[in-house]
Amino acid sequence: MDFKRLAVPEPSTYRFAVFCCSFKMDLSSTPDHALALFADEAMANRYGAWMWPTTFEVVDRLAQLEATD
């Protein structure tokens, strides 16, 4: 693979985190980790609905930072 043709990801670009929320079905007792990051909220919602239609949540990672500014 030609790695010099791949841009280095900038974390702040990926504002929306998708969680599967296994706790909603009593499948875990530990906090869920984000399973995907997206720059676009609509894409994050489509992905979550496709993978985990009844339990997913999309979280705006930067909303809390903006609220405190």
PAROLO-286938 format. One record per residue: residue number from 1; x, y, z of N, C-alpha, C, O in turn; chain. Coordinates in pm, whole numbers, plus 32768, in hexadecimal, padded with zeros to 4 digits. Layout:
<pts>
{pt NUM; {X; Y; Z}; {X; Y; Z}; {X; Y; Z}; {X; Y; Z}; "A"}
...
</pts>
This chain:
<pts>
{pt 1; {8055; 7F8A; 8000}; {8000; 8000; 8000}; {8058; 807C; 8000}; {80C1; 807F; 8041}; "A"}
{pt 2; {802E; 80E0; 7FB7}; {8078; 815D; 7FAB}; {804C; 81BD; 801A}; {7FEF; 820C; 8006}; "A"}
{pt 3; {808E; 81B7; 808E}; {8063; 8205; 8102}; {8075; 829B; 80F0}; {8031; 82E9; 8133}; "A"}
{pt 4; {80CE; 82C6; 8099}; {80DF; 8355; 8086}; {8067; 8394; 803F}; {805E; 840F; 8037}; "A"}
{pt 5; {800D; 8344; 800D}; {7F93; 8377; 7FCE}; {7F1E; 837E; 8031}; {7EB0; 83A7; 800C}; "A"}
{pt 6; {7F35; 8356; 80AE}; {7ECD; 835A; 8115}; {7EE7; 83D1; 8171}; {7F56; 83E0; 81A6}; "A"}
{pt 7; {7E84; 8423; 8185}; {7E91; 8496; 81DF}; {7E90; 8468; 8270}; {7E4D; 8406; 8291}; "A"}
{pt 8; {7ED9; 84AC; 82C4}; {7ED9; 848E; 8353}; {7E55; 84C2; 838D}; {7E36; 8538; 837D}; "A"}
{pt 9; {7E07; 846C; 83D0}; {7D85; 8498; 8406}; {7D96; 8503; 8471}; {7DED; 84FA; 84C8}; "A"}
{pt 10; {7D42; 8568; 846A}; {7D3F; 85D2; 84CF}; {7CC7; 85B6; 852A}; {7C55; 85C2; 84FE}; "A"}
{pt 11; {7CDF; 8591; 85A9}; {7C71; 856A; 8602}; {7C00; 85D0; 860D}; {7B8C; 85AA; 8619}; "A"}
{pt 12; {7C21; 864F; 8609}; {7BB8; 86B4; 8618}; {7B58; 86B7; 85A1}; {7AEB; 86F1; 85AA}; "A"}
{pt 13; {7B7D; 867A; 8532}; {7B27; 8673; 84BC}; {7AB2; 8614; 84D4}; {7A46; 8626; 849C}; "A"}
{pt 14; {7AC8; 85B0; 8527}; {7A64; 8548; 853E}; {7A15; 8568; 85BB}; {7A31; 8536; 8628}; "A"}
{pt 15; {79B2; 85BC; 85A9}; {7966; 85F6; 8617}; {7901; 8596; 8655}; {78E5; 859F; 86CD}; "A"}
{pt 16; {78C9; 853A; 8606}; {7859; 84E8; 8634}; {7886; 8458; 864F}; {78BF; 8416; 85F8}; "A"}
{pt 17; {786C; 842A; 86C8}; {7890; 83A3; 86F1}; {7813; 834B; 86F5}; {77AA; 8376; 8725}; "A"}
{pt 18; {7820; 82D2; 86C3}; {77B0; 8273; 86C1}; {77CB; 8206; 8729}; {7835; 81C9; 872B}; "A"}
{pt 19; {7769; 81F1; 877E}; {776F; 818A; 87E5}; {7703; 8122; 87CA}; {7695; 8145; 87A0}; "A"}
{pt 20; {7722; 80A1; 87E1}; {76BC; 803A; 87CC}; {765E; 802E; 8843}; {75EE; 7FFD; 8834}; "A"}
{pt 21; {768A; 8059; 88B8}; {7638; 805B; 8933}; {760A; 7FCF; 895B}; {7592; 7FB7; 896B}; "A"}
{pt 22; {7667; 7F75; 896C}; {7645; 7EED; 8996}; {7602; 7EE9; 8A1F}; {75BB; 7E8A; 8A3F}; "A"}
{pt 23; {7618; 7F51; 8A6F}; {75D9; 7F55; 8AF4}; {7541; 7F5B; 8AE9}; {74FB; 7F33; 8B47}; "A"}
{pt 24; {750C; 7F8C; 8A7A}; {747B; 7F96; 8A6A}; {7438; 7F0D; 8A60}; {73BF; 7F00; 8A72}; "A"}
{pt 25; {7489; 7EA8; 8A43}; {7454; 7E20; 8A3A}; {7491; 7DC7; 8AA6}; {748F; 7D4C; 8A9C}; "A"}
{pt 26; {74C7; 7E06; 8B0E}; {7508; 7DBF; 8B7D}; {7575; 7D60; 8B4E}; {7583; 7CF2; 8B82}; "A"}
{pt 27; {75C2; 7D8C; 8AEA}; {762F; 7D38; 8AB7}; {76B6; 7D5E; 8AF2}; {7719; 7D18; 8ADD}; "A"}
{pt 28; {76BB; 7DCD; 8B3B}; {7739; 7DF3; 8B7B}; {771C; 7E4A; 8BF4}; {76B1; 7E86; 8C00}; "A"}
{pt 29; {777D; 7E4F; 8C4C}; {7770; 7EA6; 8CC1}; {77DD; 7F11; 8CC0}; {77DC; 7F6C; 8D13}; "A"}
{pt 30; {783B; 7F06; 8C64}; {78A5; 7F6A; 8C59}; {787E; 7FD3; 8BF1}; {782A; 7FB9; 8B9B}; "A"}
{pt 31; {78B9; 8048; 8BFA}; {7896; 80B1; 8B97}; {78B8; 8086; 8B09}; {7920; 8049; 8AF0}; "A"}
{pt 32; {785F; 80A6; 8AAC}; {7877; 8089; 8A1F}; {78DB; 80EE; 89E6}; {78DA; 8163; 8A0B}; "A"}
{pt 33; {792F; 80BF; 898E}; {798C; 8115; 8946}; {794D; 8138; 88C0}; {78FC; 80ED; 888B}; "A"}
{pt 34; {7974; 81AC; 888A}; {7947; 81D0; 8804}; {797E; 816A; 87A1}; {79F3; 8144; 87A9}; "A"}
{pt 35; {792C; 813F; 8745}; {7956; 80DC; 86E3}; {7972; 8117; 865A}; {79AC; 80D5; 8604}; "A"}
{pt 36; {7948; 8194; 8646}; {7965; 81D7; 85C7}; {795F; 826D; 85DD}; {7913; 829E; 8631}; "A"}
{pt 37; {79AF; 82B5; 8591}; {79B1; 8348; 8595}; {7993; 837D; 850A}; {79C3; 8346; 84A6}; "A"}
{pt 38; {7944; 83E8; 8504}; {791E; 8422; 8484}; {7929; 84BA; 848A}; {7919; 84F6; 84F4}; "A"}
{pt 39; {7944; 84F7; 8419}; {7944; 8588; 840D}; {78B6; 85BD; 83FB}; {7899; 862F; 841D}; "A"}
{pt 40; {785E; 856A; 83C6}; {77D7; 8592; 83A3}; {7771; 8549; 83FB}; {7775; 84CF; 8407}; "A"}
{pt 41; {7717; 8594; 8439}; {76B4; 8558; 8494}; {7653; 84FB; 844C}; {762F; 8493; 8481}; "A"}
{pt 42; {762A; 8520; 83D5}; {75CC; 84CB; 838A}; {760B; 8444; 836B}; {75C9; 83DC; 8376}; "A"}
{pt 43; {7689; 8443; 8344}; {76CE; 83C4; 8329}; {76DA; 8371; 83A8}; {76C9; 82F7; 83A5}; "A"}
{pt 44; {76F6; 83B2; 8418}; {7700; 836B; 8498}; {767A; 8329; 84BA}; {7677; 82B6; 84E7}; "A"}
{pt 45; {760D; 8371; 84A4}; {7588; 8339; 84C0}; {7566; 82C6; 8462}; {752D; 8262; 848E}; "A"}
{pt 46; {7588; 82D3; 83E3}; {756F; 8265; 8384}; {75BE; 81E9; 83AA}; {7589; 817A; 83A6}; "A"}
{pt 47; {763B; 81FB; 83CD}; {768F; 818A; 83F4}; {7657; 8146; 8472}; {764A; 80CC; 8476}; "A"}
{pt 48; {7636; 8196; 84D8}; {75FF; 815F; 8553}; {757D; 8113; 853B}; {756A; 80A6; 8572}; "A"}
{pt 49; {7525; 814B; 84EA}; {74A4; 810A; 84CC}; {74B7; 8089; 847D}; {7469; 802B; 848D}; "A"}
{pt 50; {751D; 8085; 842A}; {7539; 800C; 83DB}; {7574; 7F9E; 8433}; {754F; 7F29; 8425}; "A"}
{pt 51; {75CF; 7FC2; 848D}; {7613; 7F5F; 84DF}; {75C3; 7F35; 855B}; {75BA; 7EBE; 8579}; "A"}
{pt 52; {7589; 7F93; 85A1}; {7542; 7F78; 861F}; {74BF; 7FC7; 8622}; {74B5; 8028; 866C}; "A"}
{pt 53; {745C; 7FA0; 85D3}; {73E5; 7FF2; 85BE}; {7397; 8019; 863B}; {7357; 8082; 863C}; "A"}
{pt 54; {739A; 7FC9; 86A2}; {7347; 7FE8; 8717}; {7394; 801F; 878E}; {7357; 804B; 87F0}; "A"}
{pt 55; {7418; 801E; 8788}; {7463; 8045; 8800}; {74CC; 80B2; 87ED}; {74FF; 80E6; 8850}; "A"}
{pt 56; {74EF; 80D6; 8773}; {755F; 8131; 875E}; {7543; 81BF; 878F}; {74CF; 81E7; 879D}; "A"}
{pt 57; {75AF; 8209; 87AA}; {75A7; 8297; 87C9}; {761A; 82DE; 8784}; {7689; 82A9; 877B}; "A"}
{pt 58; {75FF; 8355; 8754}; {7665; 83AA; 8719}; {767D; 841D; 8779}; {761F; 845F; 87A5}; "A"}
{pt 59; {76FA; 8434; 879A}; {771F; 849D; 87F9}; {7777; 8504; 87B2}; {77D7; 84E0; 876E}; "A"}
{pt 60; {7756; 8582; 87C3}; {77A6; 85EF; 878E}; {7819; 8606; 87F0}; {7805; 863C; 885D}; "A"}
{pt 61; {7891; 85DE; 87CA}; {7904; 85E4; 8822}; {792B; 8673; 8846}; {7967; 8689; 88B0}; "A"}
{pt 62; {790B; 86D2; 87F2}; {7936; 875B; 880A}; {78CB; 87B3; 884C}; {78E8; 8825; 886F}; "A"}
{pt 63; {7853; 8780; 885C}; {77E5; 87D0; 8895}; {7806; 8802; 8921}; {77EB; 8876; 8941}; "A"}
{pt 64; {7840; 87AE; 8975}; {7861; 87D8; 89FD}; {78CF; 8842; 89FC}; {78CB; 88A0; 8A4C}; "A"}
{pt 65; {792F; 8833; 89A3}; {799A; 8897; 899A}; {7963; 891E; 896F}; {798C; 8986; 89A4}; "A"}
{pt 66; {7909; 891E; 8910}; {78CE; 899B; 88DF}; {7873; 89DA; 8949}; {786A; 8A55; 8951}; "A"}
{pt 67; {7830; 8989; 8999}; {77D5; 89BC; 8A00}; {7822; 8A03; 8A6F}; {77ED; 8A5E; 8AAE}; "A"}
{pt 68; {789F; 89DA; 8A88}; {78EC; 8A17; 8AF3}; {793C; 8A90; 8AC5}; {7972; 8ADA; 8B17}; "A"}
{pt 69; {7943; 8AA6; 8A42}; {7990; 8B19; 8A0D}; {7941; 8B99; 8A1A}; {7972; 8C03; 89F3}; "A"}
</pts>
